[in-house]
Amino acid sequence: MKKDIDECAEGLIECHNHSRCVNLPGWYHCECRSGFHDNGSYLLDGSSCIDIDECSLQTHTCWNDSVCVNLPGGYDCVCTSGPGCSGDCPQEEGIRRNGEDWKPSFDRCAICSCKEGEVDCWPLVCPILMCEYTAVAEAECCPRCVTDPCLADNLSYDIRQTCQDPAGIARLSGDTWHMPNSPCTTCKCKNGNVCCSVDLDCLQNN
C-alpha cells in the first residue's frame, strides 16, 4: 500500500500568500484564504485568489455613520463624523453606551443591551428559589424569599387551614374581612395566619 505524502507538511509546496496548502490523498490543493476568492482561473499555486471587496458587495457590518474601507482579506470601519460613529444607542431616556446593559422602563422582566449601535432585548431569567414563601417587590421582576406568610404572593390557599376573626367566626383560607370599629383595616386569612393591612387613603378621608 502506497503511503500518501503530505506535500503541505513536508514544505514541498509553496502556495501564493492569498491561499493556503490543503493536503489531499495523493495530491494537494492551494485553497483561497478567508477574505479571498478565486477569479475563475483556478491556478494550482493559488495565485488566482483575489481579494473580496466587502464594502462594494455590502457584506460588511459597519454601523451607522462609520465608513467601510476595503483591506486585503478583510475590511475596516472608519469613523468620520456623526454620533453614530461611537456605536452608542440613542434611547428616549438618553444615550446608552456601546456595550451597556440596562432594564427597560417598558418591561421590568427584560434586559437590553447596546452593541455597535443596535439594541437587543431578551427576557430576564429569574433564579430558582428553594424557600416556602416568595414575594416580588415593587418595580422588580424576580421573586425573593420571605419568612412572613403575610408578605408572600406565591401562597396556594389551603381551605383546611382556617382563621378566627375578632367576632369568633371561623374564616376559610383566602377570606377577607374588615376589622370591627376600624373600617380602614382589612384582614385576610392565609393558611391559618391572619394578615391585616391599613388603607392609608381611607384613613385620610375618615
ZAMARGU-4260 file (C-alpha; in steps of 0.2 Angstrom, whole numbers, plus 5000, padded with zeros to 4 digits):
<rodrens>
0) 5000/5000/5000 | 5007/5017/4995 | 5008/5029/5008 | 5002/5047/5005 | 5015/5061/5005
5) 5008/5076/5014 | 5016/5089/5002 | 5009/5103/5014 | 5018/5097/5030 | 5034/5092/5021
10) 5035/5110/5014 | 5036/5104/4996 | 5023/5116/4990 | 5023/5135/4991 | 5006/5142/4989
15) 5003/5160/4985 | 5001/5171/5001 | 4982/5173/4997 | 4980/5154/4998 | 4984/5140/5010
20) 4990/5122/5006 | 4977/5108/5009 | 4983/5090/5008 | 4973/5078/4998 | 4975/5059/4995
25) 4989/5058/4983 | 4988/5077/4979 | 4987/5094/4986 | 4977/5110/4984 | 4980/5128/4986
30) 4964/5135/4994 | 4959/5153/4995 | 4961/5161/5012 | 4946/5169/5021 | 4943/5186/5013
35) 4949/5180/4996 | 4940/5170/4982 | 4946/5163/4965 | 4945/5174/4950 | 4939/5159/4940
40) 4956/5153/4933 | 4959/5141/4947 | 4978/5141/4946 | 4987/5127/4955 | 4998/5139/4966
45) 4983/5149/4972 | 4989/5165/4963 | 4971/5166/4956 | 4964/5170/4973 | 4959/5189/4973
50) 4953/5200/4987 | 4934/5200/4991 | 4928/5218/4992 | 4916/5218/5007 | 4912/5236/5005
55) 4906/5236/4987 | 4897/5219/4990 | 4889/5227/5006 | 4893/5211/5016 | 4902/5222/5029
60) 4895/5225/5047 | 4900/5244/5048 | 4887/5253/5058 | 4878/5270/5057 | 4890/5284/5052
65) 4906/5274/5050 | 4913/5271/5033 | 4919/5254/5026 | 4937/5254/5020 | 4942/5238/5010
70) 4958/5229/5015 | 4967/5214/5008 | 4957/5199/5015 | 4945/5210/5025 | 4939/5227/5029
75) 4939/5241/5042 | 4926/5253/5048 | 4932/5271/5049 | 4923/5284/5059 | 4922/5300/5050
80) 4909/5311/5059 | 4892/5310/5067 | 4885/5302/5084 | 4883/5285/5076 | 4901/5283/5074
85) 4903/5278/5093 | 4892/5263/5091 | 4881/5271/5105 | 4862/5269/5105 | 4850/5284/5106
90) 4835/5280/5118 | 4821/5290/5124 | 4828/5292/5141 | 4846/5296/5134 | 4861/5289/5126
95) 4866/5271/5130 | 4884/5267/5128 | 4891/5254/5117 | 4892/5238/5127 | 4880/5244/5141
100) 4866/5233/5148 | 4850/5240/5156 | 4832/5236/5162 | 4820/5245/5150 | 4806/5255/5158
105) 4793/5247/5147 | 4796/5229/5154 | 4803/5226/5171 | 4806/5207/5166 | 4818/5211/5152
110) 4836/5216/5149 | 4843/5226/5135 | 4860/5228/5128 | 4868/5241/5116 | 4880/5233/5104
115) 4888/5243/5089 | 4873/5255/5088 | 4859/5241/5089 | 4848/5237/5104 | 4844/5219/5108
120) 4832/5214/5122 | 4828/5197/5129 | 4818/5190/5144 | 4826/5191/5161 | 4829/5174/5168
125) 4825/5173/5187 | 4834/5161/5199 | 4826/5146/5206 | 4822/5149/5225 | 4822/5135/5237
130) 4810/5143/5250 | 4792/5141/5256 | 4787/5159/5254 | 4792/5171/5240 | 4786/5189/5235
135) 4790/5201/5221 | 4795/5218/5227 | 4788/5234/5218 | 4796/5238/5201 | 4806/5221/5202
140) 4803/5206/5191 | 4811/5191/5201 | 4804/5185/5217 | 4813/5185/5234 | 4812/5173/5249
145) 4802/5180/5263 | 4799/5172/5280 | 4782/5180/5284 | 4767/5171/5275 | 4758/5188/5276
150) 4771/5195/5264 | 4770/5180/5252 | 4762/5181/5235 | 4765/5163/5230 | 4753/5156/5243
155) 4742/5142/5237 | 4727/5143/5249 | 4723/5128/5259 | 4704/5128/5264 | 4708/5116/5278
160) 4718/5129/5287 | 4706/5142/5295 | 4707/5158/5305 | 4696/5166/5318 | 4691/5184/5316
165) 4688/5195/5331 | 4670/5190/5332 | 4675/5172/5334 | 4669/5167/5317 | 4679/5154/5308
170) 4686/5161/5291 | 4692/5150/5277 | 4709/5152/5269 | 4708/5166/5256 | 4693/5175/5265
175) 4694/5194/5269 | 4685/5205/5281 | 4686/5222/5289 | 4690/5224/5307 | 4676/5230/5318
180) 4677/5248/5323 | 4691/5250/5311 | 4684/5251/5293 | 4701/5256/5285 | 4709/5239/5291
185) 4707/5224/5280 | 4712/5207/5286 | 4714/5191/5276 | 4716/5173/5281 | 4732/5165/5274
190) 4733/5147/5278 | 4729/5149/5297 | 4738/5166/5298 | 4728/5182/5300 | 4736/5196/5289
195) 4730/5214/5291 | 4734/5230/5282 | 4728/5248/5284 | 4722/5258/5269 | 4731/5275/5271
200) 4719/5284/5258 | 4704/5278/5269 | 4712/5285/5285 | 4715/5302/5277 | 4697/5303/5271
205) 4689/5297/5288
</rodrens>
